[in-house]
Amino acid sequence: MKIGAVFPQLEIGADPTVVRDWTTTVEQAGYNHVLAYDHVLGADPANRPGWTGYTDKSLFHEVFVLFGYMAAITTKLELVTGVLVLPQRQTALVAKQAAEVDVLSGGRLRLGVGIGWNQVEYQALGVPFKQRGALLEEQVDVLRKLWAEPVISYDGKYHEIVEAGLNPLPARQIPIWFGGTADAVLRRTGRIGDGWMPQSAPDDRARQQIAMIREAAEAAGRDPQSVGIEARLTLAAVPEQDWPAFADAWRDLGATHLCINTMNLGLATPHDHAKVLAEVLPKLT
């Protein structure tokens, strides 16, 4: 099982030197990958009673720009979006951005995608919120075709491309993983996904969800074992003495990856986040 680190963007700040030091420390500690969350806009909760999501005070680095920076200061770390809210973005532009990061990093991008939950972002970006699920699946098809051929034509429900293509192309098909727990997401993952990104405990429900994914993969004529699973261990949500057991339980369920989240531990500085990550890794491998 490959172990990665969640980029602590809500607590790391905007100093590029700090971002660099955290990233290089994580790579030197032996982590396989870095996973970054994605949000474009934060809502001001002042006139939104009951708002419980991220706000305008929540700091989010733009993932593709961040990964371009990380690609230049690392040599081994896989760069993972967890997850990119794909339907609120223009598909050809995402294909271009992802291809560029993959080229500049030497093939180290993994694209985790999802439909998101923040209607405020969709409204501001001019995308219908209710169509996001149907749109996502066609987007994945468009992305893969754009990455595969120098010139394509595409006539879909949401996309029209006439004899156009990307340059430069990535040297491979960039892996696309799905986040989410709805049955539709699980079946989609089995049919067309390279992997699934749960954020839950390794319990009976997770076992059932994995079984649904594998059944969908088999029904689609795919090898069920080819679909990866990236679990997430949020250290603040699991007692310290249970961290190794949490990782082992996900291994037993067939997880191929595990990502460690250090946010909400009350750590004072980004250096403290990196220090905890360096200390935790030997306990989980």
SULGI-V149575 format. One record per pair of residues at least 6 apart in sequence whose C-alpha atoms are under 7 Angstrom apart, sorted by the first residue. I is the first residue (numbers start at 0). J is the second residue. D is the distance in whole Angstrom. If there is no record, write none. Layout:
i=I j=J d=D
i=I j=J d=D
//
This chain:
i=0 j=250 d=7
i=0 j=254 d=7
i=0 j=255 d=5
i=0 j=256 d=5
i=0 j=257 d=7
i=1 j=31 d=6
i=1 j=255 d=6
i=1 j=256 d=5
i=1 j=257 d=6
i=2 j=30 d=6
i=2 j=31 d=6
i=2 j=32 d=7
i=2 j=256 d=6
i=2 j=257 d=5
i=2 j=258 d=6
i=3 j=30 d=5
i=3 j=31 d=5
i=3 j=32 d=4
i=3 j=33 d=5
i=3 j=257 d=6
i=3 j=258 d=4
i=3 j=259 d=6
i=4 j=30 d=7
i=4 j=32 d=6
i=4 j=33 d=5
i=4 j=34 d=6
i=4 j=258 d=5
i=4 j=259 d=5
i=4 j=260 d=6
i=5 j=33 d=6
i=5 j=34 d=5
i=5 j=35 d=6
i=5 j=258 d=6
i=5 j=259 d=6
i=5 j=260 d=5
i=6 j=33 d=6
i=6 j=34 d=6
i=6 j=35 d=5
i=7 j=261 d=7
i=7 j=262 d=6
i=8 j=58 d=6
i=8 j=59 d=6
i=8 j=60 d=7
i=9 j=57 d=6
i=9 j=58 d=5
i=9 j=59 d=7
i=11 j=269 d=5
i=21 j=269 d=7
i=21 j=270 d=7
i=21 j=273 d=6
i=23 j=73 d=7
i=24 j=273 d=6
i=25 j=273 d=6
i=26 j=76 d=6
i=28 j=277 d=5
i=31 j=76 d=6
i=31 j=77 d=6
i=32 j=76 d=5
i=32 j=77 d=4
i=32 j=78 d=6
i=32 j=79 d=7
i=33 j=76 d=7
i=33 j=77 d=6
i=33 j=78 d=5
i=33 j=79 d=6
i=34 j=78 d=6
i=34 j=79 d=5
i=34 j=80 d=6
i=34 j=81 d=6
i=35 j=62 d=7
i=35 j=79 d=6
i=35 j=80 d=5
i=35 j=81 d=6
i=36 j=80 d=6
i=36 j=81 d=5
i=36 j=82 d=6
i=37 j=59 d=7
i=37 j=61 d=7
i=37 j=62 d=6
i=37 j=82 d=6
i=37 j=83 d=5
i=37 j=84 d=7
i=38 j=59 d=6
i=39 j=120 d=7
i=40 j=120 d=6
i=41 j=53 d=6
i=41 j=54 d=4
i=41 j=55 d=4
i=41 j=57 d=7
i=42 j=53 d=7
i=42 j=54 d=5
i=42 j=55 d=5
i=42 j=119 d=7
i=43 j=54 d=6
i=43 j=55 d=5
i=44 j=50 d=6
i=44 j=54 d=7
i=63 j=96 d=7
i=63 j=100 d=7
i=66 j=78 d=7
i=66 j=100 d=7
i=67 j=100 d=6
i=70 j=103 d=7
i=70 j=104 d=5
i=77 j=107 d=5
i=77 j=108 d=6
i=78 j=107 d=6
i=78 j=108 d=5
i=78 j=109 d=6
i=79 j=108 d=6
i=79 j=109 d=5
i=79 j=110 d=6
i=79 j=111 d=7
i=80 j=109 d=7
i=80 j=110 d=5
i=80 j=111 d=5
i=81 j=111 d=5
i=81 j=112 d=7
i=82 j=111 d=5
i=82 j=112 d=5
i=82 j=113 d=6
i=82 j=178 d=6
i=83 j=111 d=6
i=83 j=112 d=5
i=83 j=113 d=6
i=84 j=112 d=6
i=84 j=113 d=5
i=84 j=114 d=5
i=84 j=115 d=5
i=85 j=112 d=6
i=85 j=113 d=6
i=85 j=114 d=6
i=85 j=135 d=7
i=86 j=114 d=6
i=86 j=131 d=5
i=86 j=134 d=6
i=86 j=135 d=5
i=87 j=121 d=6
i=87 j=124 d=7
i=87 j=126 d=6
i=90 j=138 d=6
i=90 j=142 d=7
i=94 j=142 d=6
i=94 j=145 d=7
i=95 j=165 d=6
i=98 j=168 d=6
i=98 j=169 d=5
i=100 j=108 d=7
i=101 j=107 d=6
i=101 j=108 d=5
i=101 j=169 d=6
i=102 j=169 d=6
i=108 j=173 d=7
i=109 j=173 d=6
i=109 j=174 d=5
i=109 j=175 d=6
i=110 j=173 d=7
i=110 j=174 d=6
i=110 j=175 d=5
i=110 j=176 d=6
i=111 j=175 d=6
i=111 j=176 d=4
i=111 j=177 d=6
i=111 j=178 d=7
i=112 j=176 d=6
i=112 j=177 d=5
i=112 j=178 d=6
i=113 j=177 d=6
i=113 j=178 d=5
i=113 j=179 d=7
i=114 j=131 d=6
i=114 j=132 d=6
i=114 j=135 d=7
i=118 j=128 d=6
i=121 j=127 d=7
i=121 j=128 d=6
i=134 j=157 d=7
i=143 j=172 d=7
i=145 j=151 d=7
i=145 j=164 d=6
i=145 j=165 d=7
i=146 j=168 d=6
i=146 j=169 d=6
i=146 j=172 d=6
i=147 j=172 d=7
i=149 j=164 d=5
i=149 j=165 d=6
i=150 j=162 d=6
i=150 j=163 d=5
i=150 j=164 d=4
i=151 j=161 d=7
i=151 j=162 d=5
i=151 j=163 d=6
i=151 j=164 d=6
i=152 j=160 d=5
i=152 j=161 d=5
i=152 j=162 d=5
i=152 j=163 d=7
i=153 j=159 d=5
i=153 j=160 d=5
i=153 j=161 d=7
i=154 j=160 d=7
i=174 j=193 d=6
i=175 j=192 d=6
i=175 j=193 d=5
i=175 j=194 d=7
i=176 j=192 d=6
i=176 j=193 d=5
i=176 j=194 d=4
i=176 j=195 d=5
i=176 j=196 d=7
i=177 j=188 d=6
i=177 j=192 d=7
i=177 j=194 d=6
i=177 j=195 d=5
i=177 j=196 d=6
i=178 j=195 d=6
i=178 j=196 d=5
i=178 j=197 d=6
i=179 j=197 d=7
i=185 j=208 d=7
i=185 j=211 d=7
i=185 j=212 d=5
i=186 j=211 d=7
i=186 j=212 d=6
i=186 j=215 d=5
i=188 j=194 d=7
i=188 j=195 d=6
i=188 j=212 d=6
i=189 j=212 d=4
i=189 j=213 d=6
i=189 j=215 d=5
i=189 j=216 d=4
i=190 j=215 d=6
i=190 j=216 d=5
i=190 j=219 d=6
i=192 j=226 d=7
i=193 j=226 d=5
i=193 j=227 d=6
i=194 j=226 d=5
i=194 j=227 d=4
i=194 j=228 d=5
i=195 j=227 d=6
i=195 j=228 d=5
i=195 j=229 d=6
i=196 j=228 d=6
i=196 j=229 d=5
i=196 j=230 d=6
i=197 j=229 d=7
i=197 j=230 d=5
i=197 j=231 d=7
i=198 j=230 d=6
i=198 j=231 d=5
i=201 j=245 d=7
i=201 j=248 d=6
i=201 j=249 d=5
i=206 j=252 d=7
i=213 j=223 d=5
i=216 j=222 d=7
i=216 j=223 d=5
i=217 j=223 d=6
i=227 j=254 d=7
i=227 j=255 d=6
i=228 j=254 d=5
i=228 j=255 d=5
i=228 j=256 d=6
i=229 j=254 d=6
i=229 j=255 d=6
i=229 j=256 d=4
i=229 j=257 d=5
i=230 j=254 d=7
i=230 j=256 d=6
i=230 j=257 d=5
i=230 j=258 d=6
i=231 j=257 d=6
i=231 j=258 d=5
i=231 j=259 d=6
i=232 j=258 d=6
i=232 j=259 d=5
i=232 j=260 d=6
i=233 j=259 d=6
i=233 j=260 d=5
i=233 j=261 d=6
i=234 j=260 d=6
i=234 j=261 d=6
i=235 j=263 d=6
i=235 j=264 d=5
i=243 j=282 d=6
i=243 j=283 d=5
i=246 j=283 d=6
i=261 j=272 d=6
i=266 j=272 d=7
//
